[in-house]
């Protein structure tokens, strides 16, 4: 393998430092988010008020044309 140049070595050291700082910040953020999660658990939400996500599928109701045709079939 080639030996690294001075500039490349400096950039790699800088990258390693940035990655270390990033991991520290991620750990701090995870700790803060866990505290907020505990607070959310304490407050109960009614089941009618749901969080973000896909809404439930609507039940199909027969339209006026379907009702008319069923009346014709019965008579």
N, CA, C and O atoms as a Tripos MOL2 file, in Angstrom:
@<TRIPOS>MOLECULE
protein
  300   299    75     0     0
PROTEIN
NO_CHARGES

@<TRIPOS>ATOM
      1 N           0.8310   -1.1980    0.0000 N.3       1 UNK1
      2 CA          0.0000    0.0000    0.0000 C.3       1 UNK1
      3 C           0.8640    1.2460    0.0000 C.2       1 UNK1
      4 O           1.9980    1.2450    0.4790 O.2       1 UNK1
      5 N           0.3060    2.2910   -0.5420 N.am      2 UNK2
      6 CA          1.0250    3.5670   -0.5490 C.3       2 UNK2
      7 C           1.0600    4.1580    0.8520 C.2       2 UNK2
      8 O           0.1910    3.8810    1.6790 O.2       2 UNK2
      9 N           2.0540    4.9590    1.1020 N.am      3 UNK3
     10 CA          2.0790    5.6850    2.3690 C.3       3 UNK3
     11 C           1.2750    6.9680    2.1830 C.2       3 UNK3
     12 O           1.2490    7.5560    1.1020 O.2       3 UNK3
     13 N           0.6280    7.3810    3.2540 N.am      4 UNK4
     14 CA         -0.2310    8.5680    3.1710 C.3       4 UNK4
     15 C           0.5980    9.8320    3.1300 C.2       4 UNK4
     16 O           1.6470    9.9340    3.7660 O.2       4 UNK4
     17 N           0.1090   10.7890    2.3730 N.am      5 UNK5
     18 CA          0.7560   12.0880    2.3460 C.3       5 UNK5
     19 C           0.4050   12.8490    3.6160 C.2       5 UNK5
     20 O          -0.5040   12.4630    4.3500 O.2       5 UNK5
     21 N           1.1190   13.9160    3.8650 N.am      6 UNK6
     22 CA          0.8850   14.7230    5.0690 C.3       6 UNK6
     23 C          -0.5210   15.3080    5.0990 C.2       6 UNK6
     24 O          -1.1570   15.3390    6.1530 O.2       6 UNK6
     25 N          -1.0120   15.7740    3.9500 N.am      7 UNK7
     26 CA         -2.3520   16.3730    3.8940 C.3       7 UNK7
     27 C          -3.4290   15.3210    4.1600 C.2       7 UNK7
     28 O          -4.3920   15.5660    4.8860 O.2       7 UNK7
     29 N          -3.2430   14.1330    3.5510 N.am      8 UNK8
     30 CA         -4.2440   13.0770    3.7330 C.3       8 UNK8
     31 C          -4.2940   12.6240    5.1860 C.2       8 UNK8
     32 O          -5.3730   12.3890    5.7300 O.2       8 UNK8
     33 N          -3.1380   12.5030    5.8060 N.am      9 UNK9
     34 CA         -3.0790   12.1010    7.2030 C.3       9 UNK9
     35 C          -3.7830   13.1310    8.0820 C.2       9 UNK9
     36 O          -4.5350   12.7670    8.9860 O.2       9 UNK9
     37 N          -3.5420   14.4200    7.8190 N.am     10 UNK10
     38 CA         -4.1890   15.4760    8.5960 C.3      10 UNK10
     39 C          -5.7110   15.4270    8.4280 C.2      10 UNK10
     40 O          -6.4550   15.6160    9.3900 O.2      10 UNK10
     41 N          -6.1680   15.1700    7.1890 N.am     11 UNK11
     42 CA         -7.6070   15.0940    6.9360 C.3      11 UNK11
     43 C          -8.2240   13.8910    7.6520 C.2      11 UNK11
     44 O          -9.3350   13.9760    8.1740 O.2      11 UNK11
     45 N          -7.4940   12.7680    7.6740 N.am     12 UNK12
     46 CA         -8.0180   11.5740    8.3450 C.3      12 UNK12
     47 C          -8.1180   11.7910    9.8540 C.2      12 UNK12
     48 O          -9.0720   11.3410   10.4900 O.2      12 UNK12
     49 N          -7.1270   12.4840   10.4240 N.am     13 UNK13
     50 CA         -7.1580   12.7920   11.8590 C.3      13 UNK13
     51 C          -8.3390   13.7090   12.1510 C.2      13 UNK13
     52 O          -9.0450   13.5240   13.1430 O.2      13 UNK13
     53 N          -8.5520   14.6970   11.2870 N.am     14 UNK14
     54 CA         -9.6550   15.6370   11.4510 C.3      14 UNK14
     55 C         -11.0020   14.8990   11.3410 C.2      14 UNK14
     56 O         -11.9260   15.1670   12.1090 O.2      14 UNK14
     57 N         -11.1000   13.9790   10.3910 N.am     15 UNK15
     58 CA        -12.3240   13.2030   10.2180 C.3      15 UNK15
     59 C         -12.6080   12.3530   11.4580 C.2      15 UNK15
     60 O         -13.7490   12.2730   11.9140 O.2      15 UNK15
     61 N         -11.5740   11.7260   11.9930 N.am     16 UNK16
     62 CA        -11.7470   10.8950   13.1830 C.3      16 UNK16
     63 C         -12.2450   11.7350   14.3550 C.2      16 UNK16
     64 O         -13.1050   11.2890   15.1140 O.2      16 UNK16
     65 N         -11.7160   12.9370   14.5080 N.am     17 UNK17
     66 CA        -12.1560   13.8430   15.5810 C.3      17 UNK17
     67 C         -13.6130   14.2410   15.3860 C.2      17 UNK17
     68 O         -14.3870   14.2460   16.3430 O.2      17 UNK17
     69 N         -13.9900   14.5720   14.1640 N.am     18 UNK18
     70 CA        -15.3820   14.9430   13.8820 C.3      18 UNK18
     71 C         -16.3250   13.7730   14.1770 C.2      18 UNK18
     72 O         -17.3990   13.9750   14.7430 O.2      18 UNK18
     73 N         -15.9390   12.5730   13.8050 N.am     19 UNK19
     74 CA        -16.7760   11.4020   14.0570 C.3      19 UNK19
     75 C         -16.9390   11.1600   15.5520 C.2      19 UNK19
     76 O         -18.0230   10.7990   16.0110 O.2      19 UNK19
     77 N         -15.8650   11.3570   16.3090 N.am     20 UNK20
     78 CA        -15.9350   11.1760   17.7640 C.3      20 UNK20
     79 C         -16.8900   12.1790   18.3870 C.2      20 UNK20
     80 O         -17.7160   11.8250   19.2280 O.2      20 UNK20
     81 N         -16.7700   13.4640   17.9600 N.am     21 UNK21
     82 CA        -17.6660   14.5020   18.4850 C.3      21 UNK21
     83 C         -19.1170   14.2320   18.1060 C.2      21 UNK21
     84 O         -20.0250   14.4730   18.9010 O.2      21 UNK21
     85 N         -19.3360   13.7290   16.8880 N.am     22 UNK22
     86 CA        -20.6840   13.4140   16.4240 C.3      22 UNK22
     87 C         -21.3090   12.3200   17.3000 C.2      22 UNK22
     88 O         -22.4700   12.4230   17.6960 O.2      22 UNK22
     89 N         -20.5350   11.2820   17.5950 N.am     23 UNK23
     90 CA        -21.0450   10.1910   18.4220 C.3      23 UNK23
     91 C         -21.3930   10.6770   19.8230 C.2      23 UNK23
     92 O         -22.3930   10.2490   20.4010 O.2      23 UNK23
     93 N         -20.5680   11.5710   20.3710 N.am     24 UNK24
     94 CA        -20.8580   12.1370   21.6950 C.3      24 UNK24
     95 C         -22.1840   12.8900   21.6730 C.2      24 UNK24
     96 O         -23.0170   12.7220   22.5640 O.2      24 UNK24
     97 N         -22.3720   13.7180   20.6540 N.am     25 UNK25
     98 CA        -23.6120   14.5060   20.5410 C.3      25 UNK25
     99 C         -24.8190   13.5920   20.3740 C.2      25 UNK25
    100 O         -25.8850   13.8730   20.9220 O.2      25 UNK25
    101 N         -24.6670   12.4960   19.6220 N.am     26 UNK26
    102 CA        -25.7650   11.5510   19.4390 C.3      26 UNK26
    103 C         -26.1440   10.9070   20.7690 C.2      26 UNK26
    104 O         -27.3270   10.7160   21.0490 O.2      26 UNK26
    105 N         -25.1500   10.5720   21.5910 N.am     27 UNK27
    106 CA        -25.4240    9.9950   22.9030 C.3      27 UNK27
    107 C         -26.1670   10.9830   23.7820 C.2      27 UNK27
    108 O         -27.1200   10.6120   24.4680 O.2      27 UNK27
    109 N         -25.7320   12.2580   23.7660 N.am     28 UNK28
    110 CA        -26.4080   13.2900   24.5530 C.3      28 UNK28
    111 C         -27.8580   13.4500   24.1020 C.2      28 UNK28
    112 O         -28.7640   13.5640   24.9280 O.2      28 UNK28
    113 N         -28.0700   13.4580   22.7960 N.am     29 UNK29
    114 CA        -29.4070   13.6020   22.2480 C.3      29 UNK29
    115 C         -30.2930   12.4290   22.6620 C.2      29 UNK29
    116 O         -31.4580   12.6240   23.0070 O.2      29 UNK29
    117 N         -29.7560   11.2290   22.6300 N.am     30 UNK30
    118 CA        -30.5300   10.0470   23.0190 C.3      30 UNK30
    119 C         -30.9550   10.1510   24.4800 C.2      30 UNK30
    120 O         -32.0790    9.7890   24.8270 O.2      30 UNK30
    121 N         -30.0610   10.6450   25.3400 N.am     31 UNK31
    122 CA        -30.4050   10.8130   26.7570 C.3      31 UNK31
    123 C         -31.5390   11.8040   26.9120 C.2      31 UNK31
    124 O         -32.4740   11.5610   27.6750 O.2      31 UNK31
    125 N         -31.4700   12.9200   26.2000 N.am     32 UNK32
    126 CA        -32.5160   13.9480   26.2980 C.3      32 UNK32
    127 C         -33.8480   13.4100   25.7760 C.2      32 UNK32
    128 O         -34.8940   13.6750   26.3670 O.2      32 UNK32
    129 N         -33.8180   12.6710   24.6940 N.am     33 UNK33
    130 CA        -35.0560   12.1430   24.1160 C.3      33 UNK33
    131 C         -35.6860   11.1100   25.0440 C.2      33 UNK33
    132 O         -36.9120   11.0200   25.1080 O.2      33 UNK33
    133 N         -34.8950   10.3400   25.7520 N.am     34 UNK34
    134 CA        -35.4460    9.3670   26.6880 C.3      34 UNK34
    135 C         -36.2020   10.0740   27.8030 C.2      34 UNK34
    136 O         -37.2460    9.5910   28.2400 O.2      34 UNK34
    137 N         -35.6870   11.2190   28.2740 N.am     35 UNK35
    138 CA        -36.3750   11.9730   29.3200 C.3      35 UNK35
    139 C         -37.7400   12.4230   28.8280 C.2      35 UNK35
    140 O         -38.7220   12.3470   29.5670 O.2      35 UNK35
    141 N         -37.8120   12.8900   27.5930 N.am     36 UNK36
    142 CA        -39.0870   13.3510   27.0370 C.3      36 UNK36
    143 C         -40.0500   12.1890   26.8520 C.2      36 UNK36
    144 O         -41.2570   12.3550   27.0300 O.2      36 UNK36
    145 N         -39.5400   11.0190   26.5010 N.am     37 UNK37
    146 CA        -40.4010    9.8530   26.3090 C.3      37 UNK37
    147 C         -41.0930    9.4740   27.6120 C.2      37 UNK37
    148 O         -42.2570    9.0720   27.5990 O.2      37 UNK37
    149 N         -40.3890    9.5960   28.7390 N.am     38 UNK38
    150 CA        -40.9980    9.2700   30.0300 C.3      38 UNK38
    151 C         -42.1340   10.2370   30.3400 C.2      38 UNK38
    152 O         -43.1530    9.8370   30.9030 O.2      38 UNK38
    153 N         -41.9660   11.4960   29.9780 N.am     39 UNK39
    154 CA        -43.0180   12.4850   30.2310 C.3      39 UNK39
    155 C         -44.2480   12.1780   29.3950 C.2      39 UNK39
    156 O         -45.3690   12.3590   29.8690 O.2      39 UNK39
    157 N         -44.0680   11.7230   28.1720 N.am     40 UNK40
    158 CA        -45.2010   11.4100   27.3010 C.3      40 UNK40
    159 C         -45.9960   10.2340   27.8480 C.2      40 UNK40
    160 O         -47.2200   10.2030   27.7280 O.2      40 UNK40
    161 N         -45.3130    9.2690   28.4460 N.am     41 UNK41
    162 CA        -45.9990    8.1050   28.9790 C.3      41 UNK41
    163 C         -46.9250    8.4770   30.1280 C.2      41 UNK41
    164 O         -47.9680    7.8480   30.3110 O.2      41 UNK41
    165 N         -46.5550    9.4920   30.9020 N.am     42 UNK42
    166 CA        -47.3550    9.8830   32.0520 C.3      42 UNK42
    167 C         -48.7020   10.4650   31.6270 C.2      42 UNK42
    168 O         -49.7160   10.2040   32.2750 O.2      42 UNK42
    169 N         -48.7280   11.2410   30.5620 N.am     43 UNK43
    170 CA        -49.9750   11.8500   30.1170 C.3      43 UNK43
    171 C         -50.6850   10.8730   29.1980 C.2      43 UNK43
    172 O         -50.1520   10.4880   28.1570 O.2      43 UNK43
    173 N         -51.8900   10.4730   29.5850 N.am     44 UNK44
    174 CA        -52.6180    9.5210   28.7520 C.3      44 UNK44
    175 C         -53.4120   10.2730   27.6990 C.2      44 UNK44
    176 O         -53.9430   11.3530   27.9570 O.2      44 UNK44
    177 N         -53.4860    9.6960   26.5210 N.am     45 UNK45
    178 CA        -54.2300   10.3120   25.4280 C.3      45 UNK45
    179 C         -55.4520    9.4580   25.1580 C.2      45 UNK45
    180 O         -55.4060    8.2330   25.2730 O.2      45 UNK45
    181 N         -56.5240   10.0980   24.8050 N.am     46 UNK46
    182 CA        -57.7330    9.3470   24.4910 C.3      46 UNK46
    183 C         -57.5180    8.5930   23.1820 C.2      46 UNK46
    184 O         -56.7840    9.0610   22.3120 O.2      46 UNK46
    185 N         -58.1440    7.4460   23.0370 N.am     47 UNK47
    186 CA        -57.9400    6.6740   21.8070 C.3      47 UNK47
    187 C         -58.5210    7.3610   20.5690 C.2      47 UNK47
    188 O         -58.1330    7.0470   19.4440 O.2      47 UNK47
    189 N         -59.4490    8.2960   20.7750 N.am     48 UNK48
    190 CA        -60.0360    8.9940   19.6320 C.3      48 UNK48
    191 C         -59.0130    9.8880   18.9580 C.2      48 UNK48
    192 O         -59.0420   10.0530   17.7390 O.2      48 UNK48
    193 N         -58.1120   10.4660   19.7320 N.am     49 UNK49
    194 CA        -57.1060   11.3600   19.1600 C.3      49 UNK49
    195 C         -55.8450   10.5600   18.9010 C.2      49 UNK49
    196 O         -55.1050   10.2340   19.8300 O.2      49 UNK49
    197 N         -55.6030   10.2490   17.6530 N.am     50 UNK50
    198 CA        -54.4670    9.4220   17.2890 C.3      50 UNK50
    199 C         -53.3080   10.2760   16.8000 C.2      50 UNK50
    200 O         -53.4920   11.4320   16.4170 O.2      50 UNK50
    201 N         -52.1380    9.7080   16.8170 N.am     51 UNK51
    202 CA        -50.9490   10.4010   16.3560 C.3      51 UNK51
    203 C         -50.8460   10.3820   14.8440 C.2      51 UNK51
    204 O         -51.7780    9.9630   14.1580 O.2      51 UNK51
    205 N         -49.7110   10.8370   14.3210 N.am     52 UNK52
    206 CA        -49.5360   10.8530   12.8770 C.3      52 UNK52
    207 C         -49.4680    9.4340   12.3260 C.2      52 UNK52
    208 O         -49.0270    8.5080   13.0060 O.2      52 UNK52
    209 N         -49.9010    9.2870   11.1120 N.am     53 UNK53
    210 CA        -49.8730    7.9760   10.4800 C.3      53 UNK53
    211 C         -51.0030    7.8720    9.4790 C.2      53 UNK53
    212 O         -51.7600    8.8200    9.2670 O.2      53 UNK53
    213 N         -51.1010    6.7280    8.8810 N.am     54 UNK54
    214 CA        -52.1310    6.5280    7.8660 C.3      54 UNK54
    215 C         -53.4850    6.3290    8.5430 C.2      54 UNK54
    216 O         -53.6050    5.5090    9.4530 O.2      54 UNK54
    217 N         -54.5040    7.0700    8.1090 N.am     55 UNK55
    218 CA        -55.8240    6.9050    8.7220 C.3      55 UNK55
    219 C         -56.4310    5.5530    8.3560 C.2      55 UNK55
    220 O         -56.0130    4.9110    7.3930 O.2      55 UNK55
    221 N         -57.4180    5.1340    9.1360 N.am     56 UNK56
    222 CA        -58.0500    3.8480    8.8750 C.3      56 UNK56
    223 C         -58.8660    3.9040    7.5960 C.2      56 UNK56
    224 O         -59.3230    4.9650    7.1720 O.2      56 UNK56
    225 N         -59.0350    2.7500    7.0030 N.am     57 UNK57
    226 CA        -59.7790    2.6380    5.7600 C.3      57 UNK57
    227 C         -61.2610    2.9040    6.0440 C.2      57 UNK57
    228 O         -61.8120    2.3900    7.0170 O.2      57 UNK57
    229 N         -61.8990    3.7040    5.1930 N.am     58 UNK58
    230 CA        -63.3180    4.0010    5.3740 C.3      58 UNK58
    231 C         -64.1530    2.8220    4.9130 C.2      58 UNK58
    232 O         -63.8260    2.1590    3.9290 O.2      58 UNK58
    233 N         -65.2340    2.5700    5.6360 N.am     59 UNK59
    234 CA        -66.1420    1.5080    5.2380 C.3      59 UNK59
    235 C         -66.9660    2.0140    4.0750 C.2      59 UNK59
    236 O         -67.4550    3.1440    4.0970 O.2      59 UNK59
    237 N         -67.1210    1.1900    3.0660 N.am     60 UNK60
    238 CA        -67.8640    1.6310    1.8920 C.3      60 UNK60
    239 C         -69.3570    1.6240    2.1930 C.2      60 UNK60
    240 O         -69.8880    0.6730    2.7680 O.2      60 UNK60
    241 N         -70.0200    2.6980    1.7940 N.am     61 UNK61
    242 CA        -71.4730    2.7870    1.9460 C.3      61 UNK61
    243 C         -72.0670    2.7800    0.5560 C.2      61 UNK61
    244 O         -71.5340    3.4280   -0.3450 O.2      61 UNK61
    245 N         -73.1530    2.0660    0.3610 N.am     62 UNK62
    246 CA        -73.7350    2.0310   -0.9850 C.3      62 UNK62
    247 C         -74.2510    3.4190   -1.3710 C.2      62 UNK62
    248 O         -74.8650    4.1190   -0.5670 O.2      62 UNK62
    249 N         -73.9870    3.7880   -2.6060 N.am     63 UNK63
    250 CA        -74.4230    5.0880   -3.0970 C.3      63 UNK63
    251 C         -75.8930    5.0620   -3.4700 C.2      63 UNK63
    252 O         -76.5210    4.0050   -3.3960 O.2      63 UNK63
    253 N         -76.4610    6.1930   -3.8680 N.am     64 UNK64
    254 CA        -77.8890    6.2510   -4.2080 C.3      64 UNK64
    255 C         -78.2580    5.3300   -5.3700 C.2      64 UNK64
    256 O         -79.3630    4.7880   -5.3800 O.2      64 UNK64
    257 N         -77.3870    5.1360   -6.3340 N.am     65 UNK65
    258 CA        -77.6860    4.2660   -7.4710 C.3      65 UNK65
    259 C         -77.8200    2.8150   -7.0150 C.2      65 UNK65
    260 O         -78.6820    2.0900   -7.5110 O.2      65 UNK65
    261 N         -76.9870    2.3900   -6.0850 N.am     66 UNK66
    262 CA        -77.0430    1.0170   -5.5870 C.3      66 UNK66
    263 C         -78.3350    0.7780   -4.8100 C.2      66 UNK66
    264 O         -78.9070   -0.3090   -4.8900 O.2      66 UNK66
    265 N         -78.7940    1.7600   -4.0730 N.am     67 UNK67
    266 CA        -80.0270    1.6270   -3.3070 C.3      67 UNK67
    267 C         -81.2120    1.5000   -4.2520 C.2      67 UNK67
    268 O         -82.0980    0.6790   -4.0160 O.2      67 UNK67
    269 N         -81.2460    2.2970   -5.3180 N.am     68 UNK68
    270 CA        -82.3330    2.2520   -6.3070 C.3      68 UNK68
    271 C         -82.3810    0.8920   -6.9740 C.2      68 UNK68
    272 O         -83.4650    0.3310   -7.1330 O.2      68 UNK68
    273 N         -81.2470    0.3460   -7.3690 N.am     69 UNK69
    274 CA        -81.2490   -0.9300   -8.0810 C.3      69 UNK69
    275 C         -81.7010   -2.0680   -7.1560 C.2      69 UNK69
    276 O         -82.3680   -2.9980   -7.6100 O.2      69 UNK69
    277 N         -81.3450   -2.0050   -5.8640 N.am     70 UNK70
    278 CA        -81.7790   -3.0570   -4.9590 C.3      70 UNK70
    279 C         -83.2880   -3.0000   -4.7430 C.2      70 UNK70
    280 O         -83.9100   -4.0440   -4.5460 O.2      70 UNK70
    281 N         -83.9020   -1.8000   -4.7730 N.am     71 UNK71
    282 CA        -85.3520   -1.6710   -4.6260 C.3      71 UNK71
    283 C         -86.0550   -2.2880   -5.8360 C.2      71 UNK71
    284 O         -87.1000   -2.9230   -5.6990 O.2      71 UNK71
    285 N         -85.4740   -2.0950   -7.0140 N.am     72 UNK72
    286 CA        -86.0720   -2.6310   -8.2300 C.3      72 UNK72
    287 C         -86.0470   -4.1600   -8.2180 C.2      72 UNK72
    288 O         -87.0000   -4.8060   -8.6530 O.2      72 UNK72
    289 N         -84.9590   -4.7260   -7.7220 N.am     73 UNK73
    290 CA        -84.8390   -6.1710   -7.7050 C.3      73 UNK73
    291 C         -85.8570   -6.8060   -6.7590 C.2      73 UNK73
    292 O         -86.3700   -7.8870   -7.0510 O.2      73 UNK73
    293 N         -86.1540   -6.1710   -5.6520 N.am     74 UNK74
    294 CA        -87.0800   -6.7130   -4.6660 C.3      74 UNK74
    295 C         -88.5260   -6.7010   -5.1740 C.2      74 UNK74
    296 O         -89.2920   -7.6160   -4.8680 O.2      74 UNK74
    297 N         -88.9070   -5.6810   -5.9430 N.am     75 UNK75
    298 CA        -90.3100   -5.5890   -6.3730 C.3      75 UNK75
    299 C         -90.6360   -6.3820   -7.6000 C.2      75 UNK75
    300 O         -91.7820   -6.3790   -8.0510 O.2      75 UNK75
@<TRIPOS>BOND
     1     1     2 1
     2     2     3 1
     3     3     4 2
     4     3     5 am
     5     5     6 1
     6     6     7 1
     7     7     8 2
     8     7     9 am
     9     9    10 1
    10    10    11 1
    11    11    12 2
    12    11    13 am
    13    13    14 1
    14    14    15 1
    15    15    16 2
    16    15    17 am
    17    17    18 1
    18    18    19 1
    19    19    20 2
    20    19    21 am
    21    21    22 1
    22    22    23 1
    23    23    24 2
    24    23    25 am
    25    25    26 1
    26    26    27 1
    27    27    28 2
    28    27    29 am
    29    29    30 1
    30    30    31 1
    31    31    32 2
    32    31    33 am
    33    33    34 1
    34    34    35 1
    35    35    36 2
    36    35    37 am
    37    37    38 1
    38    38    39 1
    39    39    40 2
    40    39    41 am
    41    41    42 1
    42    42    43 1
    43    43    44 2
    44    43    45 am
    45    45    46 1
    46    46    47 1
    47    47    48 2
    48    47    49 am
    49    49    50 1
    50    50    51 1
    51    51    52 2
    52    51    53 am
    53    53    54 1
    54    54    55 1
    55    55    56 2
    56    55    57 am
    57    57    58 1
    58    58    59 1
    59    59    60 2
    60    59    61 am
    61    61    62 1
    62    62    63 1
    63    63    64 2
    64    63    65 am
    65    65    66 1
    66    66    67 1
    67    67    68 2
    68    67    69 am
    69    69    70 1
    70    70    71 1
    71    71    72 2
    72    71    73 am
    73    73    74 1
    74    74    75 1
    75    75    76 2
    76    75    77 am
    77    77    78 1
    78    78    79 1
    79    79    80 2
    80    79    81 am
    81    81    82 1
    82    82    83 1
    83    83    84 2
    84    83    85 am
    85    85    86 1
    86    86    87 1
    87    87    88 2
    88    87    89 am
    89    89    90 1
    90    90    91 1
    91    91    92 2
    92    91    93 am
    93    93    94 1
    94    94    95 1
    95    95    96 2
    96    95    97 am
    97    97    98 1
    98    98    99 1
    99    99   100 2
   100    99   101 am
   101   101   102 1
   102   102   103 1
   103   103   104 2
   104   103   105 am
   105   105   106 1
   106   106   107 1
   107   107   108 2
   108   107   109 am
   109   109   110 1
   110   110   111 1
   111   111   112 2
   112   111   113 am
   113   113   114 1
   114   114   115 1
   115   115   116 2
   116   115   117 am
   117   117   118 1
   118   118   119 1
   119   119   120 2
   120   119   121 am
   121   121   122 1
   122   122   123 1
   123   123   124 2
   124   123   125 am
   125   125   126 1
   126   126   127 1
   127   127   128 2
   128   127   129 am
   129   129   130 1
   130   130   131 1
   131   131   132 2
   132   131   133 am
   133   133   134 1
   134   134   135 1
   135   135   136 2
   136   135   137 am
   137   137   138 1
   138   138   139 1
   139   139   140 2
   140   139   141 am
   141   141   142 1
   142   142   143 1
   143   143   144 2
   144   143   145 am
   145   145   146 1
   146   146   147 1
   147   147   148 2
   148   147   149 am
   149   149   150 1
   150   150   151 1
   151   151   152 2
   152   151   153 am
   153   153   154 1
   154   154   155 1
   155   155   156 2
   156   155   157 am
   157   157   158 1
   158   158   159 1
   159   159   160 2
   160   159   161 am
   161   161   162 1
   162   162   163 1
   163   163   164 2
   164   163   165 am
   165   165   166 1
   166   166   167 1
   167   167   168 2
   168   167   169 am
   169   169   170 1
   170   170   171 1
   171   171   172 2
   172   171   173 am
   173   173   174 1
   174   174   175 1
   175   175   176 2
   176   175   177 am
   177   177   178 1
   178   178   179 1
   179   179   180 2
   180   179   181 am
   181   181   182 1
   182   182   183 1
   183   183   184 2
   184   183   185 am
   185   185   186 1
   186   186   187 1
   187   187   188 2
   188   187   189 am
   189   189   190 1
   190   190   191 1
   191   191   192 2
   192   191   193 am
   193   193   194 1
   194   194   195 1
   195   195   196 2
   196   195   197 am
   197   197   198 1
   198   198   199 1
   199   199   200 2
   200   199   201 am
   201   201   202 1
   202   202   203 1
   203   203   204 2
   204   203   205 am
   205   205   206 1
   206   206   207 1
   207   207   208 2
   208   207   209 am
   209   209   210 1
   210   210   211 1
   211   211   212 2
   212   211   213 am
   213   213   214 1
   214   214   215 1
   215   215   216 2
   216   215   217 am
   217   217   218 1
   218   218   219 1
   219   219   220 2
   220   219   221 am
   221   221   222 1
   222   222   223 1
   223   223   224 2
   224   223   225 am
   225   225   226 1
   226   226   227 1
   227   227   228 2
   228   227   229 am
   229   229   230 1
   230   230   231 1
   231   231   232 2
   232   231   233 am
   233   233   234 1
   234   234   235 1
   235   235   236 2
   236   235   237 am
   237   237   238 1
   238   238   239 1
   239   239   240 2
   240   239   241 am
   241   241   242 1
   242   242   243 1
   243   243   244 2
   244   243   245 am
   245   245   246 1
   246   246   247 1
   247   247   248 2
   248   247   249 am
   249   249   250 1
   250   250   251 1
   251   251   252 2
   252   251   253 am
   253   253   254 1
   254   254   255 1
   255   255   256 2
   256   255   257 am
   257   257   258 1
   258   258   259 1
   259   259   260 2
   260   259   261 am
   261   261   262 1
   262   262   263 1
   263   263   264 2
   264   263   265 am
   265   265   266 1
   266   266   267 1
   267   267   268 2
   268   267   269 am
   269   269   270 1
   270   270   271 1
   271   271   272 2
   272   271   273 am
   273   273   274 1
   274   274   275 1
   275   275   276 2
   276   275   277 am
   277   277   278 1
   278   278   279 1
   279   279   280 2
   280   279   281 am
   281   281   282 1
   282   282   283 1
   283   283   284 2
   284   283   285 am
   285   285   286 1
   286   286   287 1
   287   287   288 2
   288   287   289 am
   289   289   290 1
   290   290   291 1
   291   291   292 2
   292   291   293 am
   293   293   294 1
   294   294   295 1
   295   295   296 2
   296   295   297 am
   297   297   298 1
   298   298   299 1
   299   299   300 2
@<TRIPOS>SUBSTRUCTURE
     1 UNK1         2 RESIDUE 1 A UNK
     2 UNK2         6 RESIDUE 1 A UNK
     3 UNK3        10 RESIDUE 1 A UNK
     4 UNK4        14 RESIDUE 1 A UNK
     5 UNK5        18 RESIDUE 1 A UNK
     6 UNK6        22 RESIDUE 1 A UNK
     7 UNK7        26 RESIDUE 1 A UNK
     8 UNK8        30 RESIDUE 1 A UNK
     9 UNK9        34 RESIDUE 1 A UNK
    10 UNK10       38 RESIDUE 1 A UNK
    11 UNK11       42 RESIDUE 1 A UNK
    12 UNK12       46 RESIDUE 1 A UNK
    13 UNK13       50 RESIDUE 1 A UNK
    14 UNK14       54 RESIDUE 1 A UNK
    15 UNK15       58 RESIDUE 1 A UNK
    16 UNK16       62 RESIDUE 1 A UNK
    17 UNK17       66 RESIDUE 1 A UNK
    18 UNK18       70 RESIDUE 1 A UNK
    19 UNK19       74 RESIDUE 1 A UNK
    20 UNK20       78 RESIDUE 1 A UNK
    21 UNK21       82 RESIDUE 1 A UNK
    22 UNK22       86 RESIDUE 1 A UNK
    23 UNK23       90 RESIDUE 1 A UNK
    24 UNK24       94 RESIDUE 1 A UNK
    25 UNK25       98 RESIDUE 1 A UNK
    26 UNK26      102 RESIDUE 1 A UNK
    27 UNK27      106 RESIDUE 1 A UNK
    28 UNK28      110 RESIDUE 1 A UNK
    29 UNK29      114 RESIDUE 1 A UNK
    30 UNK30      118 RESIDUE 1 A UNK
    31 UNK31      122 RESIDUE 1 A UNK
    32 UNK32      126 RESIDUE 1 A UNK
    33 UNK33      130 RESIDUE 1 A UNK
    34 UNK34      134 RESIDUE 1 A UNK
    35 UNK35      138 RESIDUE 1 A UNK
    36 UNK36      142 RESIDUE 1 A UNK
    37 UNK37      146 RESIDUE 1 A UNK
    38 UNK38      150 RESIDUE 1 A UNK
    39 UNK39      154 RESIDUE 1 A UNK
    40 UNK40      158 RESIDUE 1 A UNK
    41 UNK41      162 RESIDUE 1 A UNK
    42 UNK42      166 RESIDUE 1 A UNK
    43 UNK43      170 RESIDUE 1 A UNK
    44 UNK44      174 RESIDUE 1 A UNK
    45 UNK45      178 RESIDUE 1 A UNK
    46 UNK46      182 RESIDUE 1 A UNK
    47 UNK47      186 RESIDUE 1 A UNK
    48 UNK48      190 RESIDUE 1 A UNK
    49 UNK49      194 RESIDUE 1 A UNK
    50 UNK50      198 RESIDUE 1 A UNK
    51 UNK51      202 RESIDUE 1 A UNK
    52 UNK52      206 RESIDUE 1 A UNK
    53 UNK53      210 RESIDUE 1 A UNK
    54 UNK54      214 RESIDUE 1 A UNK
    55 UNK55      218 RESIDUE 1 A UNK
    56 UNK56      222 RESIDUE 1 A UNK
    57 UNK57      226 RESIDUE 1 A UNK
    58 UNK58      230 RESIDUE 1 A UNK
    59 UNK59      234 RESIDUE 1 A UNK
    60 UNK60      238 RESIDUE 1 A UNK
    61 UNK61      242 RESIDUE 1 A UNK
    62 UNK62      246 RESIDUE 1 A UNK
    63 UNK63      250 RESIDUE 1 A UNK
    64 UNK64      254 RESIDUE 1 A UNK
    65 UNK65      258 RESIDUE 1 A UNK
    66 UNK66      262 RESIDUE 1 A UNK
    67 UNK67      266 RESIDUE 1 A UNK
    68 UNK68      270 RESIDUE 1 A UNK
    69 UNK69      274 RESIDUE 1 A UNK
    70 UNK70      278 RESIDUE 1 A UNK
    71 UNK71      282 RESIDUE 1 A UNK
    72 UNK72      286 RESIDUE 1 A UNK
    73 UNK73      290 RESIDUE 1 A UNK
    74 UNK74      294 RESIDUE 1 A UNK
    75 UNK75      298 RESIDUE 1 A UNK
